[in-house]
């Protein structure tokens, strides 16, 4: 019985880790990289 609980714990850890990794890995704030957004030039025509 304990081996099933161990396996379930490992599976739960893996799914939480994968979700966390995909949510936060490689995210960049594009608002700071765009100079048009800083000056408000995107509204002027």
Secondary structure, 3 states (H helix, E strand, C coil): CHHHHHHHHHHHHHHHHHHHHHHHCCCCCHHHHCHHHHHCCCCCC
